[in-house]
Amino acid sequence: MKRAIPGLVVVVLIVAAVITVWDLNSRPAVSLPSQTMTANHVTMKILKSAFLKYKLHYKEMAGTDRIKWGQVISPNGPDKPLIAYDGVDHRSWALASFTLVLPASYKAEVSFQDGGNMGIFNQIGSGQWFMIGSPGFPLCAKDVPSVVAHLWGLKNYPACN
């Protein structure tokens, strides 16, 4: 009988550990609400680099072309990227606008027309920022998840169809 007690204690401890782990894994993860965020210097540098990488990869710019930050959304908009966190799909989204520093290559000047000067970026968790494309003109709510479009005040215009 004395030998059975330590074995019983071990079994009870194992069952308690399994129940605790099961309970921790079955709880919903705490998630942040969807919200806008302010771009810091590091994020701006990363987004600028991702934009150049995208444009160079798709041969829309020459390696000698230079860019600077442009106004987002409207001519009077901020000259910093818009950033939002989507609490539904747990991704961060960014919208940035750039202007060419002249003189620039012909292909860069062409690629910057009709919304090609803007980039839509996303980031999963704390991973790398990727440019997923240029939104075109006009900037439409359908270009980003609806939560993000709402946070940024984007709308779908007749030209968005």
NORQUI-V391952 format. One line per field, one symbol per residue. phi: phi as a letter, one per 20 degrees, with the letter a starting at -180 (. if undefined). A space follows every 10 residues. Layout:
# NORQUI-V391952
phi->???
This chain:
# NORQUI-V391952
phi->.fffffffff ffffffffff fffffeffff cfffaecefe gfffffffff ffgffffele befefcccfd fembgdffed fecbdeffdl cecccccccf eefcffffff feelnfedcd cbbeldfffc edqdfncffd fffcggffgf femeceegff f
